[in-house]
Amino acid sequence: MATALGLGRIVRADLRQHRGSFVGVAIAVFVASALVTGLGVLVESGMRGGLAPERYVAADVVVGAPQQVDVPEDLPVALRERAPLPVDAAQGIVGLPGVERVVADVTVPLVQQGAGAGAGAVVEAHPWEATALTGFELREGREPSAADEVVVSVGSDRAVGDTVALAHGGVPSEYRVVGEVSAPIAPERGTHVFLSEQRIGQLDPHGGATQTLGVFVSGTDPEQTAASIREAFPDLVARTGDARGDVEFLDSGAARSILVAIGSAFVGTCILVAMFIVAGTLSLSVQSRRRDYALLRAVGASPSQVHSLVAREVLWVAAVAAVLGIAPGYLLSTVLQTAFVTGGVIPGDFALAVSPLPAVGAVLLVLASAWGAARIAASRVAKLDPVEALRESATGAPAIGLPRIITGIVLAAAGISVSTVPLVVRGQIAAGAAAGAAMLLIIALAVLGPWLVSLSVRLIGSVLRRMSSAGFLASANATANSRRLASAILPIALGIGLGLVQIGAPSIIAAEAATQASAGVIADLRVTAPTGVSPRRSRRSARPLA
């Protein structure tokens, strides 16, 4: 019968007749599509976004040491300072095919002293040879040769012949400006000065050990050269194109891994929440139309046709809602970017990678989740025989069976047991146990939901009946339709539970870690400097105060 009428005609008729039943589905899919699109932009940005090179823009390949420490079963820990390269790295790379020359660079942070406009600002000092990495050219004066000489960029508040005070580790030193340089595209992120190689070796804690290498290529593809470098030195990082910015800016590489981890985790949560809400809303819609499905089964519709009918209804609604959620999703990505910048997770000038991939992925994921939810919601009504379907359309679905109750109780008991693990175990095991316990309890709630709602209705109903006639009617209706009430309550409860697990657990762990770190510092005073404190300053600070 369903085939004779055509499933498409029945689907369109159902959508026209029961618009209100699909409002919840449309809203859930719309929000999920927007969230997954926005988070997908962040994940893609963690893979392809970042900061374009500025100071290393003239080099074809930029080579650096790994700036993170891998932690088993956890996110890698980013290093706050540049790690030095092996001593033989430059010599080994020069001998590779296609390499024209290699320029070494060392970065030493200094603080500008004095009463001028730039007082207190952090500047980065480099050896004079590193000017080739940016394309700096000498416009006035000469290169530095003595330990007290410095070359500044054109446009600074110092001219040739002036004296500038720069502090390293809290110890100020005076330098005489002997030259000015300019580049075709001046770096916008930070201020750079150039010292003699001898002075850099004195200031650098590692004695001037090379931190970064700029490789200039001739007659070959830079990517091939980078691959050769990675093959010859597996422990080094070689980047070309815009990825050179990951080596230049330490916070760019760290932000990439954080965006991928956060975005991926929240995408999974959004899909789970959307699937729960869509399944719950559809379950309520299916129960309200039991008579329609019973009649279809009575006139010869097969279980697969009922499944197909519900799935097509959901996919039609979900497809429209998912497409409408794409544009808000891209807008949401900028809001999330601002929030992450405010929270110090990513740098303010970190560029997002915007492409159609997050939108396509969001639509496919959301539609797949909606289809799965439709299969779950239609599973019971589709497998009933026609006589039983007609009977349930009049009397309602029976209570959940004993095996389901036992399964739910076992899951709840397991969740409660696992939740006690943090009382006796510390560290990552305790954190994982807490999240696992929460998920077990959420699954138990989904399994026992109708039974728990029915039990709650009976307990609260005794109070409502005594309050007023409206309370009596509400109690009677809720008792008679506890399965429908559960279908409305459970998606909200499950969504809140999943959200709290995903957001609350890391926040609690971070707050406790901050508390323990603060309690572990027993000093009365803390002495800091923007670029660190030198050993000489440390010894002076350790002297007893008079």
CORMO-V923954 format. One record per pair of residues at least 6 apart in sequence whose C-alpha atoms are under 8 Angstrom apart, sorted by the first residue. I is the first residue (numbers start at 0). J is the second residue. D is the distance in whole Angstrom. If there is no record, write none. Layout:
BEGIN
i->I j->J d->D
i->I j->J d->D
END
This chain:
BEGIN
i->0 j->295 d->8
i->0 j->298 d->6
i->0 j->299 d->6
i->0 j->300 d->6
i->1 j->9 d->8
i->1 j->295 d->7
i->1 j->299 d->8
i->1 j->300 d->6
i->1 j->304 d->7
i->6 j->308 d->6
i->9 j->308 d->8
i->10 j->308 d->6
i->10 j->311 d->7
i->10 j->312 d->6
i->11 j->312 d->8
i->13 j->312 d->8
i->14 j->21 d->8
i->14 j->312 d->7
i->20 j->280 d->8
i->20 j->281 d->8
i->20 j->284 d->5
i->21 j->280 d->8
i->21 j->281 d->8
i->21 j->284 d->8
i->21 j->313 d->8
i->21 j->316 d->7
i->23 j->277 d->7
i->23 j->280 d->6
i->24 j->276 d->8
i->24 j->277 d->5
i->24 j->280 d->6
i->24 j->281 d->7
i->24 j->313 d->8
i->24 j->316 d->7
i->24 j->317 d->7
i->25 j->316 d->6
i->25 j->317 d->6
i->25 j->320 d->5
i->26 j->320 d->7
i->27 j->273 d->6
i->27 j->276 d->7
i->27 j->277 d->7
i->28 j->273 d->7
i->28 j->277 d->8
i->28 j->317 d->6
i->28 j->320 d->6
i->28 j->321 d->6
i->28 j->365 d->7
i->28 j->369 d->8
i->29 j->317 d->8
i->29 j->320 d->5
i->29 j->321 d->5
i->29 j->322 d->8
i->29 j->323 d->7
i->29 j->324 d->5
i->30 j->324 d->7
i->31 j->269 d->6
i->31 j->270 d->7
i->31 j->273 d->6
i->31 j->321 d->8
i->31 j->324 d->8
i->31 j->365 d->7
i->32 j->320 d->8
i->32 j->321 d->5
i->32 j->322 d->8
i->32 j->324 d->5
i->32 j->325 d->6
i->32 j->328 d->7
i->32 j->361 d->6
i->32 j->362 d->6
i->32 j->365 d->6
i->33 j->321 d->8
i->33 j->324 d->5
i->33 j->325 d->6
i->33 j->326 d->7
i->33 j->327 d->6
i->33 j->328 d->4
i->33 j->329 d->8
i->33 j->331 d->7
i->33 j->361 d->8
i->34 j->266 d->8
i->34 j->269 d->7
i->34 j->328 d->6
i->34 j->331 d->7
i->35 j->266 d->6
i->35 j->269 d->7
i->35 j->270 d->8
i->35 j->328 d->7
i->35 j->357 d->8
i->35 j->361 d->5
i->36 j->325 d->6
i->36 j->328 d->5
i->36 j->329 d->6
i->36 j->332 d->8
i->36 j->357 d->5
i->36 j->358 d->5
i->36 j->360 d->8
i->36 j->361 d->5
i->37 j->328 d->4
i->37 j->329 d->5
i->37 j->330 d->7
i->37 j->331 d->5
i->37 j->332 d->4
i->37 j->335 d->8
i->37 j->357 d->8
i->38 j->262 d->5
i->38 j->263 d->8
i->38 j->265 d->7
i->38 j->266 d->6
i->38 j->332 d->7
i->39 j->262 d->7
i->39 j->263 d->8
i->39 j->266 d->8
i->39 j->357 d->5
i->39 j->358 d->8
i->39 j->360 d->8
i->39 j->361 d->7
i->40 j->329 d->7
i->40 j->332 d->6
i->40 j->351 d->7
i->40 j->352 d->7
i->40 j->353 d->6
i->40 j->354 d->8
i->40 j->357 d->6
i->41 j->258 d->6
i->41 j->259 d->7
i->41 j->262 d->6
i->41 j->332 d->7
i->41 j->336 d->8
i->41 j->351 d->7
i->41 j->352 d->8
i->42 j->258 d->6
i->42 j->259 d->5
i->42 j->260 d->8
i->42 j->262 d->5
i->42 j->263 d->7
i->43 j->259 d->8
i->43 j->352 d->6
i->43 j->353 d->8
i->43 j->357 d->8
i->44 j->255 d->7
i->44 j->258 d->7
i->44 j->259 d->8
i->44 j->350 d->8
i->44 j->351 d->5
i->44 j->352 d->5
i->44 j->353 d->8
i->45 j->254 d->7
i->45 j->255 d->4
i->45 j->256 d->6
i->45 j->257 d->7
i->45 j->258 d->5
i->45 j->259 d->5
i->46 j->255 d->7
i->46 j->259 d->7
i->47 j->352 d->6
i->48 j->255 d->8
i->48 j->349 d->7
i->48 j->350 d->6
i->48 j->351 d->5
i->48 j->352 d->5
i->49 j->242 d->8
i->49 j->244 d->7
i->49 j->245 d->7
i->49 j->251 d->6
i->49 j->252 d->8
i->49 j->255 d->7
i->49 j->349 d->5
i->49 j->350 d->5
i->49 j->351 d->7
i->49 j->352 d->8
i->50 j->241 d->7
i->50 j->242 d->8
i->50 j->244 d->5
i->50 j->245 d->7
i->50 j->248 d->8
i->50 j->251 d->6
i->50 j->348 d->7
i->50 j->349 d->6
i->50 j->350 d->6
i->51 j->241 d->5
i->51 j->242 d->7
i->51 j->243 d->7
i->51 j->244 d->5
i->52 j->241 d->6
i->52 j->242 d->8
i->52 j->243 d->6
i->52 j->244 d->4
i->52 j->245 d->8
i->52 j->247 d->7
i->53 j->133 d->7
i->53 j->184 d->8
i->53 j->185 d->8
i->53 j->186 d->5
i->53 j->187 d->8
i->53 j->188 d->8
i->53 j->244 d->7
i->53 j->247 d->8
i->54 j->132 d->6
i->54 j->133 d->5
i->54 j->186 d->6
i->54 j->247 d->7
i->55 j->61 d->7
i->55 j->132 d->5
i->55 j->133 d->5
i->55 j->213 d->7
i->55 j->243 d->7
i->55 j->244 d->8
i->55 j->247 d->7
i->56 j->132 d->7
i->56 j->133 d->6
i->56 j->134 d->8
i->57 j->131 d->7
i->57 j->132 d->5
i->57 j->133 d->5
i->57 j->134 d->6
i->58 j->132 d->5
i->58 j->133 d->8
i->58 j->213 d->5
i->58 j->214 d->6
i->58 j->215 d->5
i->59 j->213 d->7
i->59 j->214 d->6
i->59 j->215 d->5
i->59 j->216 d->6
i->59 j->221 d->6
i->59 j->239 d->6
i->59 j->240 d->8
i->60 j->213 d->6
i->60 j->214 d->5
i->60 j->215 d->7
i->60 j->216 d->8
i->60 j->221 d->6
i->60 j->222 d->8
i->60 j->224 d->8
i->60 j->225 d->6
i->60 j->237 d->7
i->60 j->238 d->6
i->60 j->239 d->5
i->60 j->240 d->8
i->60 j->243 d->7
i->61 j->211 d->7
i->61 j->212 d->6
i->61 j->213 d->5
i->61 j->214 d->6
i->61 j->237 d->6
i->61 j->238 d->5
i->61 j->239 d->7
i->61 j->243 d->6
i->61 j->246 d->7
i->62 j->211 d->6
i->62 j->212 d->5
i->62 j->213 d->6
i->62 j->214 d->8
i->62 j->235 d->7
i->62 j->236 d->6
i->62 j->237 d->4
i->62 j->238 d->7
i->62 j->246 d->7
i->63 j->83 d->8
i->63 j->84 d->7
i->63 j->210 d->6
i->63 j->211 d->5
i->63 j->212 d->7
i->63 j->235 d->6
i->63 j->236 d->5
i->63 j->237 d->7
i->63 j->246 d->6
i->64 j->81 d->8
i->64 j->82 d->6
i->64 j->83 d->6
i->64 j->84 d->6
i->64 j->210 d->7
i->64 j->211 d->8
i->64 j->234 d->7
i->64 j->235 d->5
i->64 j->236 d->6
i->65 j->82 d->7
i->65 j->234 d->7
i->65 j->235 d->6
i->65 j->236 d->6
i->66 j->77 d->6
i->66 j->78 d->5
i->66 j->81 d->7
i->66 j->82 d->6
i->66 j->249 d->7
i->67 j->75 d->6
i->67 j->76 d->5
i->67 j->77 d->4
i->67 j->78 d->5
i->68 j->75 d->5
i->68 j->76 d->5
i->68 j->77 d->6
i->68 j->78 d->7
i->69 j->75 d->4
i->69 j->76 d->6
i->70 j->76 d->7
i->77 j->253 d->6
i->79 j->249 d->7
i->81 j->210 d->7
i->81 j->249 d->8
i->82 j->210 d->6
i->83 j->205 d->8
i->83 j->208 d->6
i->83 j->209 d->6
i->83 j->210 d->4
i->83 j->211 d->8
i->84 j->208 d->7
i->84 j->209 d->6
i->84 j->210 d->5
i->84 j->211 d->7
i->84 j->235 d->8
i->85 j->209 d->8
i->86 j->208 d->8
i->86 j->209 d->8
i->88 j->232 d->8
i->89 j->101 d->7
i->89 j->103 d->8
i->89 j->212 d->7
i->92 j->98 d->7
i->92 j->101 d->8
i->92 j->228 d->7
i->93 j->99 d->7
i->93 j->100 d->6
i->93 j->101 d->6
i->95 j->224 d->8
i->95 j->227 d->7
i->95 j->228 d->8
i->96 j->224 d->8
i->97 j->216 d->6
i->97 j->217 d->5
i->97 j->218 d->6
i->97 j->219 d->6
i->97 j->224 d->7
i->98 j->214 d->7
i->98 j->215 d->6
i->98 j->216 d->5
i->98 j->217 d->6
i->98 j->224 d->7
i->99 j->214 d->8
i->99 j->215 d->6
i->99 j->216 d->5
i->99 j->217 d->6
i->100 j->214 d->6
i->100 j->215 d->5
i->100 j->216 d->7
i->101 j->212 d->6
i->101 j->213 d->6
i->101 j->214 d->5
i->101 j->215 d->6
i->102 j->128 d->7
i->102 j->129 d->7
i->102 j->131 d->8
i->102 j->132 d->7
i->102 j->212 d->6
i->102 j->213 d->5
i->102 j->214 d->7
i->103 j->128 d->7
i->103 j->129 d->7
i->103 j->209 d->6
i->103 j->210 d->7
i->103 j->211 d->6
i->103 j->212 d->5
i->103 j->213 d->6
i->104 j->125 d->7
i->104 j->126 d->7
i->104 j->128 d->8
i->104 j->129 d->5
i->104 j->209 d->6
i->104 j->210 d->6
i->104 j->211 d->5
i->104 j->212 d->6
i->104 j->213 d->8
i->105 j->124 d->8
i->105 j->125 d->6
i->105 j->126 d->7
i->105 j->199 d->8
i->105 j->207 d->7
i->105 j->208 d->7
i->105 j->209 d->6
i->105 j->210 d->5
i->105 j->211 d->7
i->106 j->123 d->6
i->106 j->124 d->6
i->106 j->125 d->5
i->106 j->210 d->7
i->107 j->123 d->6
i->107 j->124 d->5
i->107 j->125 d->7
i->107 j->199 d->7
i->107 j->202 d->7
i->107 j->203 d->6
i->108 j->121 d->7
i->108 j->122 d->6
i->108 j->123 d->5
i->108 j->124 d->6
i->108 j->167 d->7
i->108 j->530 d->6
i->109 j->121 d->6
i->109 j->122 d->5
i->109 j->123 d->6
i->109 j->124 d->7
i->109 j->165 d->6
i->109 j->166 d->5
i->109 j->167 d->5
i->109 j->168 d->8
i->109 j->530 d->6
i->110 j->118 d->8
i->110 j->119 d->6
i->110 j->120 d->6
i->110 j->121 d->5
i->110 j->122 d->6
i->110 j->165 d->5
i->110 j->166 d->5
i->110 j->167 d->7
i->110 j->529 d->7
i->110 j->530 d->7
i->111 j->117 d->7
i->111 j->118 d->5
i->111 j->119 d->5
i->111 j->120 d->6
i->111 j->121 d->6
i->111 j->122 d->7
i->111 j->163 d->8
i->111 j->164 d->6
i->111 j->165 d->5
i->111 j->166 d->6
i->112 j->118 d->5
i->112 j->119 d->6
i->112 j->163 d->8
i->112 j->164 d->5
i->112 j->165 d->6
i->112 j->166 d->7
i->112 j->171 d->7
i->113 j->119 d->8
i->113 j->164 d->7
i->121 j->189 d->8
i->121 j->190 d->7
i->121 j->529 d->7
i->121 j->530 d->8
i->122 j->189 d->7
i->122 j->190 d->5
i->122 j->191 d->6
i->122 j->192 d->7
i->123 j->189 d->7
i->123 j->190 d->6
i->123 j->191 d->5
i->123 j->192 d->6
i->124 j->191 d->6
i->124 j->192 d->5
i->124 j->193 d->5
i->124 j->194 d->7
i->124 j->199 d->8
i->125 j->191 d->7
i->125 j->192 d->6
i->125 j->193 d->5
i->125 j->194 d->6
i->125 j->199 d->7
i->126 j->193 d->5
i->126 j->194 d->5
i->126 j->195 d->6
i->126 j->196 d->5
i->126 j->199 d->6
i->127 j->142 d->7
i->127 j->143 d->7
i->127 j->193 d->5
i->127 j->194 d->6
i->127 j->195 d->6
i->127 j->196 d->7
i->130 j->136 d->7
i->130 j->193 d->8
i->132 j->213 d->6
i->133 j->182 d->7
i->134 j->182 d->6
i->134 j->183 d->7
i->135 j->180 d->6
i->135 j->181 d->5
i->135 j->182 d->4
i->135 j->183 d->8
i->136 j->180 d->5
i->136 j->181 d->6
i->136 j->182 d->6
i->137 j->178 d->7
i->137 j->179 d->6
i->137 j->180 d->4
i->137 j->181 d->7
i->138 j->178 d->8
i->138 j->179 d->6
i->138 j->180 d->5
i->138 j->181 d->7
i->139 j->159 d->8
i->139 j->178 d->5
i->139 j->179 d->5
i->139 j->180 d->7
i->140 j->159 d->7
i->140 j->177 d->6
i->140 j->178 d->4
i->140 j->179 d->6
i->141 j->177 d->6
i->141 j->178 d->5
i->141 j->179 d->8
i->142 j->149 d->8
i->142 j->150 d->7
i->142 j->177 d->7
i->142 j->178 d->6
i->143 j->149 d->6
i->143 j->150 d->7
i->143 j->177 d->7
i->143 j->178 d->8
i->143 j->193 d->8
i->143 j->194 d->6
i->143 j->195 d->5
i->144 j->194 d->8
i->144 j->195 d->5
i->145 j->195 d->6
i->145 j->197 d->8
i->145 j->198 d->8
i->146 j->194 d->7
i->146 j->195 d->6
i->146 j->197 d->7
i->146 j->198 d->5
i->147 j->173 d->7
i->147 j->174 d->5
i->147 j->175 d->6
i->147 j->198 d->8
i->148 j->174 d->5
i->148 j->175 d->5
i->148 j->176 d->6
i->148 j->177 d->6
i->148 j->194 d->7
i->148 j->195 d->7
i->149 j->174 d->6
i->149 j->175 d->6
i->149 j->176 d->5
i->149 j->177 d->6
i->149 j->178 d->7
i->149 j->192 d->7
i->149 j->193 d->6
i->149 j->194 d->5
i->149 j->195 d->8
i->150 j->176 d->6
i->150 j->177 d->6
i->150 j->178 d->5
i->150 j->179 d->6
i->150 j->180 d->7
i->150 j->192 d->6
i->150 j->193 d->5
i->150 j->194 d->7
i->151 j->157 d->8
i->151 j->176 d->7
i->151 j->178 d->7
i->151 j->179 d->5
i->151 j->180 d->6
i->151 j->191 d->7
i->151 j->192 d->5
i->151 j->193 d->7
i->152 j->179 d->5
i->152 j->180 d->5
i->152 j->181 d->6
i->152 j->191 d->7
i->152 j->192 d->7
i->153 j->179 d->6
i->153 j->180 d->6
i->153 j->181 d->6
i->157 j->163 d->8
i->157 j->176 d->7
i->158 j->176 d->7
i->158 j->178 d->8
i->158 j->179 d->8
i->159 j->175 d->8
i->159 j->176 d->5
i->159 j->177 d->5
i->159 j->178 d->6
i->159 j->179 d->7
i->160 j->175 d->6
i->160 j->176 d->5
i->160 j->177 d->6
i->161 j->175 d->6
i->161 j->176 d->6
i->162 j->173 d->7
i->162 j->174 d->6
i->162 j->175 d->5
i->162 j->176 d->6
i->163 j->173 d->6
i->163 j->174 d->5
i->163 j->175 d->6
i->163 j->176 d->7
i->164 j->171 d->6
i->164 j->172 d->5
i->164 j->173 d->4
i->164 j->174 d->6
i->165 j->171 d->5
i->165 j->172 d->5
i->165 j->173 d->6
i->165 j->174 d->7
i->166 j->172 d->6
i->167 j->202 d->7
i->167 j->530 d->7
i->167 j->531 d->8
i->167 j->532 d->8
i->167 j->533 d->7
i->168 j->528 d->7
i->168 j->530 d->6
i->168 j->531 d->5
i->168 j->532 d->4
i->168 j->533 d->4
i->168 j->536 d->8
i->169 j->528 d->6
i->169 j->530 d->8
i->169 j->531 d->7
i->169 j->532 d->6
i->169 j->533 d->6
i->169 j->536 d->7
i->170 j->533 d->7
i->170 j->536 d->7
i->196 j->207 d->8
i->199 j->206 d->8
i->199 j->207 d->6
i->200 j->206 d->5
i->200 j->207 d->4
i->200 j->208 d->8
i->201 j->207 d->7
i->211 j->246 d->8
i->216 j->224 d->8
i->221 j->239 d->7
i->222 j->239 d->6
i->225 j->237 d->5
i->225 j->238 d->7
i->225 j->239 d->7
i->226 j->237 d->8
i->228 j->237 d->7
i->229 j->235 d->6
i->229 j->236 d->7
i->229 j->237 d->6
i->236 j->246 d->8
i->238 j->245 d->8
i->238 j->246 d->7
i->244 j->251 d->7
i->245 j->251 d->5
i->245 j->252 d->5
i->246 j->252 d->7
i->250 j->345 d->7
i->250 j->346 d->7
i->251 j->345 d->7
i->251 j->346 d->7
i->251 j->349 d->7
i->254 j->344 d->7
i->254 j->345 d->5
i->254 j->346 d->8
i->257 j->344 d->8
i->265 j->501 d->8
i->268 j->497 d->7
i->268 j->498 d->7
i->268 j->501 d->7
i->270 j->364 d->8
i->270 j->365 d->7
i->270 j->368 d->7
i->272 j->490 d->8
i->272 j->493 d->7
i->272 j->494 d->5
i->272 j->497 d->7
i->273 j->365 d->8
i->273 j->368 d->8
i->273 j->369 d->8
i->274 j->368 d->6
i->274 j->369 d->6
i->274 j->371 d->8
i->274 j->372 d->6
i->275 j->372 d->7
i->275 j->490 d->6
i->275 j->493 d->7
i->275 j->494 d->7
i->276 j->490 d->5
i->276 j->491 d->7
i->276 j->494 d->7
i->277 j->369 d->7
i->277 j->372 d->6
i->277 j->373 d->8
i->277 j->490 d->8
i->278 j->369 d->8
i->278 j->372 d->5
i->278 j->373 d->6
i->278 j->375 d->7
i->278 j->376 d->6
i->278 j->490 d->8
i->279 j->376 d->8
i->279 j->486 d->5
i->279 j->487 d->7
i->279 j->489 d->7
i->279 j->490 d->5
i->280 j->486 d->7
i->280 j->487 d->7
i->280 j->490 d->8
i->281 j->372 d->8
i->281 j->373 d->7
i->281 j->376 d->6
i->282 j->376 d->5
i->282 j->377 d->8
i->282 j->486 d->6
i->283 j->483 d->6
i->283 j->486 d->5
i->283 j->487 d->7
i->285 j->376 d->7
i->285 j->377 d->7
i->285 j->380 d->8
i->286 j->483 d->7
i->289 j->380 d->7
i->289 j->388 d->7
i->289 j->389 d->8
i->289 j->391 d->7
i->289 j->392 d->5
i->290 j->388 d->8
i->290 j->389 d->7
i->290 j->392 d->5
i->290 j->393 d->8
i->292 j->305 d->7
i->292 j->380 d->7
i->292 j->388 d->8
i->293 j->380 d->8
i->293 j->385 d->6
i->293 j->386 d->8
i->293 j->388 d->5
i->293 j->389 d->5
i->293 j->392 d->7
i->294 j->385 d->8
i->294 j->389 d->7
i->296 j->302 d->8
i->296 j->384 d->7
i->296 j->385 d->5
i->296 j->388 d->8
i->297 j->385 d->5
i->297 j->386 d->7
i->297 j->389 d->8
i->301 j->381 d->8
i->302 j->381 d->5
i->302 j->382 d->6
i->303 j->381 d->7
i->305 j->377 d->7
i->305 j->381 d->6
i->306 j->373 d->8
i->306 j->374 d->6
i->306 j->377 d->6
i->306 j->378 d->7
i->306 j->381 d->6
i->309 j->373 d->6
i->309 j->374 d->8
i->309 j->377 d->7
i->310 j->370 d->6
i->310 j->373 d->5
i->310 j->374 d->7
i->313 j->369 d->7
i->313 j->370 d->7
i->313 j->373 d->7
i->314 j->366 d->7
i->314 j->369 d->7
i->314 j->370 d->7
i->317 j->365 d->8
i->317 j->366 d->6
i->317 j->369 d->7
i->318 j->362 d->8
i->318 j->366 d->7
i->321 j->361 d->8
i->321 j->362 d->6
i->321 j->365 d->7
i->321 j->366 d->8
i->322 j->362 d->7
i->325 j->358 d->6
i->339 j->345 d->6
i->340 j->346 d->6
i->340 j->347 d->5
i->380 j->388 d->7
i->391 j->397 d->8
i->395 j->480 d->8
i->396 j->482 d->8
i->398 j->449 d->8
i->398 j->450 d->8
i->398 j->482 d->8
i->399 j->449 d->7
i->399 j->450 d->7
i->403 j->446 d->7
i->403 j->447 d->7
i->404 j->446 d->7
i->404 j->447 d->6
i->404 j->450 d->8
i->406 j->443 d->8
i->406 j->446 d->8
i->407 j->442 d->8
i->407 j->443 d->5
i->407 j->444 d->7
i->407 j->446 d->5
i->407 j->447 d->5
i->408 j->443 d->7
i->408 j->447 d->8
i->410 j->439 d->6
i->410 j->440 d->7
i->410 j->442 d->7
i->410 j->443 d->5
i->411 j->439 d->7
i->411 j->440 d->5
i->411 j->443 d->5
i->411 j->444 d->8
i->413 j->436 d->8
i->413 j->439 d->7
i->414 j->435 d->8
i->414 j->436 d->4
i->414 j->437 d->7
i->414 j->438 d->8
i->414 j->439 d->5
i->414 j->440 d->5
i->415 j->436 d->7
i->415 j->440 d->8
i->416 j->436 d->8
i->417 j->432 d->6
i->417 j->433 d->7
i->417 j->435 d->7
i->417 j->436 d->5
i->418 j->432 d->7
i->418 j->433 d->5
i->418 j->436 d->5
i->418 j->437 d->8
i->420 j->429 d->6
i->420 j->432 d->6
i->420 j->433 d->8
i->421 j->428 d->8
i->421 j->429 d->4
i->421 j->430 d->7
i->421 j->432 d->7
i->421 j->433 d->7
i->430 j->508 d->8
i->433 j->504 d->8
i->434 j->500 d->7
i->434 j->504 d->7
i->437 j->500 d->7
i->438 j->497 d->8
i->438 j->500 d->8
i->441 j->493 d->7
i->441 j->496 d->7
i->441 j->497 d->8
i->444 j->493 d->8
i->445 j->489 d->7
i->445 j->493 d->7
i->448 j->485 d->6
i->448 j->489 d->7
i->449 j->481 d->7
i->449 j->482 d->6
i->449 j->485 d->5
i->449 j->486 d->8
i->452 j->481 d->7
i->452 j->482 d->8
i->452 j->484 d->8
i->452 j->485 d->6
i->453 j->478 d->7
i->453 j->481 d->5
i->453 j->482 d->8
i->453 j->485 d->8
i->456 j->474 d->7
i->456 j->477 d->7
i->456 j->478 d->6
i->456 j->481 d->8
i->457 j->478 d->7
i->459 j->474 d->8
i->460 j->471 d->8
i->460 j->474 d->5
i->460 j->475 d->8
i->460 j->478 d->8
i->461 j->474 d->8
i->463 j->470 d->5
i->463 j->471 d->6
i->463 j->473 d->8
i->463 j->474 d->6
i->464 j->470 d->5
i->464 j->471 d->4
i->464 j->472 d->8
i->464 j->474 d->7
i->465 j->471 d->7
i->477 j->484 d->7
i->526 j->540 d->8
END
